[in-house]
Amino acid sequence: MNQTLTTRIDILRHGLPEGDGCLRGHTDFPITAAGLKQMAAAVDGLVDVEQVLSSPLKRCSHFAEQFAERFSLPIEQLEVWKEMDFGHWDGQSRDSLWQSHGEVLSQYWQDPWQSTPHGGETLQAFDARIQGAWQSLLDSHRGKRLLLVTHAGVMKQLLRILLEMPESSLYLQRLDLPYAARYRVTVFHDQHGDSWPQIQWPTQQQYESW
C-alpha cells in the first residue's frame, strides 16, 4: 500500500444525560454536569484536533461546542450523526416499554433488521444513513484530524460497517460502549484512491506520542 495521506477521527460518545433509563433516540435530553466531566476526561490530552463534528442533540452538542470554543476550532452540527429514531418508543423509559410492549420489544431486539414496530427509522435506513455520513466525512475532511461527538447506536453501527459485520443483531449485543466511550479510526488513503480504515483504542500515553 502506497500511503500518501491519513485522516484521523476520534469518535466520542456523549456522557450521562438526563433521562437515564429511557430509550432516547431523537428525544433531546440535555447532558448532565457529571456527563460533561466524563466527556472531558475521555478527551484529556487530545490537543491536536483540527475540526469538531457533532450530532445536534444537546447531549452531544453541548460538550462539542465547549471543546471547539476552548481550542478555537470550527464546528459542524450535522443531522446525519443523530441517534436512531425510535418513533413512538422514543423518549419512553425502558421499564414502561417492557410493561406495555414486552413481547413486541423482545422480538424486535432479536431481529431488528426485519421489523420496525416503533414506527420510526428502520435499521436498514439507519445503517445507510451512517454509511453515507461516514463517506461524506471522508470526502469533506480528507487528511484532517477530527473529533466526532455522537451516540452509542451510531458508534456501534459504524463499527459494523467498518468491520464488515453481518446484518444481524449479534453485534448490538456484543458491543458495550459506556458513557463517554471513545475510539479512534485512522484512515489511510493510498495513491490509487482506496481508503484503508483501522480502528484503535490507544492509551492516553499513546495518544500523547502520536
C-alpha positions as CSV (number, residue, x, y, z in Angstrom):
1,M,0.0,0.0,0.0
2,N,1.5,3.3,-1.1
3,Q,0.3,5.5,1.8
4,T,0.0,9.2,0.9
5,L,-2.5,10.7,3.2
6,T,-4.1,10.0,6.6
7,T,-7.4,11.0,8.1
8,R,-7.8,10.6,11.8
9,I,-11.2,10.6,13.6
10,D,-11.6,10.3,17.3
11,I,-15.2,9.3,18.0
12,L,-16.7,10.2,21.4
13,R,-20.0,9.1,22.9
14,H,-21.9,11.6,25.0
15,G,-21.7,11.3,28.8
16,L,-24.5,10.8,31.2
17,P,-27.6,12.8,30.0
18,E,-30.9,13.4,31.7
19,G,-33.5,10.8,31.0
20,D,-31.2,7.9,32.1
21,G,-33.1,4.6,31.6
22,C,-35.0,6.0,28.6
23,L,-34.8,4.9,25.0
24,R,-33.5,8.4,24.0
25,G,-33.2,8.2,20.2
26,H,-34.0,11.6,18.8
27,T,-35.5,12.9,22.1
28,D,-33.3,15.8,23.0
29,F,-32.4,15.2,26.6
30,P,-29.7,17.6,27.9
31,I,-26.3,16.5,29.2
32,T,-25.7,16.5,33.0
33,A,-22.8,18.1,34.8
34,A,-21.5,14.6,35.5
35,G,-21.8,13.7,31.8
36,L,-19.7,16.7,30.8
37,K,-17.0,15.7,33.3
38,Q,-17.0,12.2,31.8
39,M,-16.5,13.6,28.3
40,A,-13.8,16.0,29.4
41,A,-11.9,13.1,31.0
42,A,-12.3,11.0,27.9
43,V,-10.5,13.6,25.6
44,D,-7.9,14.7,28.1
45,G,-4.7,15.1,26.2
46,L,-6.3,15.3,22.8
47,V,-4.9,18.7,21.8
48,D,-4.2,18.4,18.0
49,V,-7.8,18.3,16.7
50,E,-8.4,20.5,13.6
51,Q,-12.2,20.2,13.3
52,V,-15.2,19.2,15.5
53,L,-18.2,17.4,14.2
54,S,-21.3,16.7,16.3
55,S,-24.8,15.4,16.5
56,P,-27.0,18.4,17.0
57,L,-28.7,16.8,20.0
58,K,-27.9,18.6,23.3
59,R,-26.3,15.6,25.0
60,C,-23.6,15.8,22.3
61,S,-23.5,19.3,21.0
62,H,-23.1,21.0,24.4
63,F,-19.7,19.4,25.0
64,A,-18.7,19.7,21.3
65,E,-19.3,23.4,21.4
66,Q,-17.3,23.8,24.6
67,F,-14.4,21.8,23.1
68,A,-14.4,23.8,19.9
69,E,-14.5,27.1,21.8
70,R,-11.7,26.0,24.1
71,F,-9.3,25.3,21.1
72,S,-10.8,27.9,18.7
73,L,-11.8,25.1,16.3
74,P,-14.5,25.1,13.6
75,I,-17.5,23.0,14.4
76,E,-20.3,21.4,12.4
77,Q,-23.5,20.0,13.8
78,L,-25.0,17.5,11.4
79,E,-28.3,15.7,11.5
80,V,-26.8,12.6,10.0
81,W,-24.9,11.9,13.2
82,K,-28.0,11.8,15.4
83,E,-29.0,8.6,17.2
84,M,-31.6,6.2,15.6
85,D,-35.2,7.5,15.6
86,F,-37.3,5.1,17.7
87,G,-40.6,6.5,16.6
88,H,-43.4,6.3,19.3
89,W,-41.0,4.5,21.6
90,D,-38.6,7.4,21.6
91,G,-38.1,9.1,25.0
92,Q,-40.0,6.4,26.9
93,S,-38.5,4.5,29.8
94,R,-37.3,1.0,29.1
95,D,-39.3,-0.3,32.1
96,S,-42.6,1.2,30.8
97,L,-41.8,-0.2,27.3
98,W,-41.3,-3.7,28.6
99,Q,-44.5,-3.5,30.6
100,S,-46.6,-2.3,27.6
101,H,-44.7,-3.8,24.6
102,G,-42.7,-6.6,26.2
103,E,-43.3,-9.3,23.6
104,V,-43.0,-7.0,20.6
105,L,-39.9,-5.4,22.1
106,S,-38.3,-8.8,22.6
107,Q,-39.0,-9.8,19.1
108,Y,-37.6,-6.6,17.7
109,W,-34.3,-6.8,19.6
110,Q,-33.9,-10.4,18.5
111,D,-34.0,-9.3,14.8
112,P,-34.3,-5.6,14.3
113,W,-33.4,-5.9,10.6
114,Q,-36.7,-7.5,9.9
115,S,-39.3,-5.2,11.5
116,T,-39.9,-1.6,12.7
117,P,-42.7,-1.9,15.2
118,H,-42.0,1.5,16.8
119,G,-42.8,3.3,13.5
120,G,-39.5,5.2,13.4
121,E,-36.4,4.6,11.5
122,T,-35.7,1.2,10.0
123,L,-32.3,-0.4,10.8
124,Q,-31.7,-0.5,7.1
125,A,-32.3,3.2,6.8
126,F,-30.2,3.9,9.9
127,D,-27.3,1.8,8.5
128,A,-27.5,3.6,5.2
129,R,-27.5,7.0,6.9
130,I,-24.3,6.2,8.8
131,Q,-22.6,4.8,5.8
132,G,-23.5,8.0,3.9
133,A,-22.4,10.2,6.8
134,W,-19.1,8.4,7.0
135,Q,-18.3,8.7,3.3
136,S,-19.3,12.4,3.4
137,L,-16.9,12.9,6.3
138,L,-14.0,11.4,4.4
139,D,-14.8,13.3,1.3
140,S,-15.1,16.6,3.1
141,H,-12.3,16.3,5.7
142,R,-9.7,14.2,3.9
143,G,-6.3,14.4,5.7
144,K,-7.6,16.2,8.8
145,R,-7.7,15.3,12.5
146,L,-11.3,15.3,13.7
147,L,-13.3,14.9,16.9
148,L,-16.8,13.4,16.2
149,V,-19.2,13.6,19.1
150,T,-22.1,11.2,18.7
151,H,-24.2,8.4,20.1
152,A,-23.7,4.7,21.1
153,G,-26.0,3.4,18.4
154,V,-24.1,5.4,15.8
155,M,-20.8,4.2,17.0
156,K,-21.9,0.5,17.0
157,Q,-23.4,0.9,13.5
158,L,-20.1,2.4,12.3
159,L,-18.1,-0.5,13.7
160,R,-20.5,-2.9,11.9
161,I,-19.8,-1.1,8.7
162,L,-16.0,-0.7,9.1
163,L,-15.6,-4.3,10.2
164,E,-18.0,-5.6,7.6
165,M,-20.0,-7.5,10.2
166,P,-23.1,-9.3,9.0
167,E,-26.6,-7.8,9.2
168,S,-27.6,-9.5,12.4
169,S,-28.5,-8.4,16.0
170,L,-25.4,-10.1,17.4
171,Y,-23.1,-7.0,17.1
172,L,-25.6,-5.0,19.1
173,Q,-25.4,-7.5,22.0
174,R,-21.7,-7.9,21.9
175,L,-20.6,-4.3,21.9
176,D,-20.7,-2.3,25.1
177,L,-20.0,1.4,24.7
178,P,-20.4,3.2,28.1
179,Y,-21.0,6.9,28.5
180,A,-18.1,8.9,27.1
181,A,-16.6,5.9,25.3
182,R,-14.1,6.8,22.7
183,Y,-12.4,5.0,19.9
184,R,-10.2,6.2,17.0
185,V,-10.4,5.4,13.3
186,T,-7.3,6.2,11.3
187,V,-8.0,6.0,7.5
188,F,-5.0,5.6,5.2
189,H,-5.6,6.9,1.7
190,D,-3.3,5.3,-1.0
191,Q,-2.2,6.6,-4.3
192,H,-4.9,4.6,-6.1
193,G,-7.8,6.3,-4.4
194,D,-8.5,3.5,-2.0
195,S,-9.1,4.1,1.7
196,W,-8.0,1.7,4.5
197,P,-9.6,2.3,7.9
198,Q,-8.0,1.0,11.1
199,I,-9.9,1.0,14.5
200,Q,-7.8,1.8,17.5
201,W,-8.2,2.1,21.3
202,P,-4.9,3.6,22.3
203,T,-4.0,4.5,25.8
204,Q,-3.5,8.1,26.9
205,Q,0.2,7.7,26.7
206,Q,-0.1,6.5,23.1
207,Y,-2.2,9.5,22.2
208,E,0.4,11.9,23.5
209,S,3.1,10.2,21.5
210,W,1.3,10.2,18.2
